Amino acid sequence: MKKSKQILASAITAIGLAALTIPGSAQAQQSGSGRTELQRHDLSVPGREVIQVRVDIEVGGVYPRHTHPGEEIIYVLEGSLEYQLEGKPPVTIKAGEVLFIPAGKIHSVKNVGSIAAAELATYVVEKGKPLVTIVN
């Protein structure tokens, strides 16, 4: 029974994050947190694309452990965000600072500031793969 509850909780989290990846989704607009895709373009390297997303995170909000099928470059637009990359100590990045996350690296992020935070996430990824994969 306990395993069933864990699977259900994981599924609900995955569905919630998937809804947030839809530009202009009602959930993102209502809660003040979410992901808004800004642009997506094929690269000159076959099978690769670049995607830019604005990620808004409420005070105390957390995006759970996840990976991407390529590199992620983060530029914090507003607030203070704490990133936990697997195998490394947490690092707090403030507005105007950047962070590079290698392809496939498990990571999570939490708004540790006193205001809503936002980041510009630029992904250089394998085309056709899910942009976000939740890791239990």
Helices and strands as residue ranges (DSSP letters): H 2-20, H 26-31, E 34-42, E 48-57, E 62-67, E 70-78, E 80-85, E 91-94, E 98-101, E 107-111, E 117-126, E 133-134
